[in-house]
């Protein structure tokens, strides 16, 4: 049997393979050198200063504020149930699109704009009509229901 012939392309492939192995070893050594393992707890700590910025240095003890844990609110506070004396409200139709079947009613008491859909109407309405209505919770907020023209 004859000796295998080494061609130029074979040599180049071997060089590339060897270079890849060296690069891989260098990267592994670099990761070991820059590893965060084994650092002390103080090196890993992060602090928040009086302005809310994250820093690596501990805060000044003179600027420390003492707070009660009960004063801290987590989440949104529950809304109190308001006792409605009269569920029927008065308002003015500020916008109504008859072709699309929706509009908005401005509540006279709270000046709040409330969505009105054709399904919640008992009579046909137009813009600038004075109406009475009740409110119900819809998918995106308050909806006017049982809308009647005055």
DAMO-V284492 format. One line per field, one symbol per residue. psi: psi as a letter, one per 20 degrees, with the letter a starting at -180 (. if undefined). burial: 1 if it has 9 or more other ideal C-beta (glycine too) atoms within 8 Angstrom, else 0. Layout:
psi=???
burial=???
This chain:
psi=qrpqporghggggggggggggggggggghghhhjqiqjqrhhhiqqqpaiijqpriqqqphhjpppqqhhippoapqqpqopoogoipqqrpohppohhikraqpophgikqppppqhhjqhqprrqjqprqrrqqpahjbpqprlpqq.
burial=000000000010000000000000000000000000000000000010000000100010000000000000000000000000000011111101000001111110000001111001100010001011111000000111101110
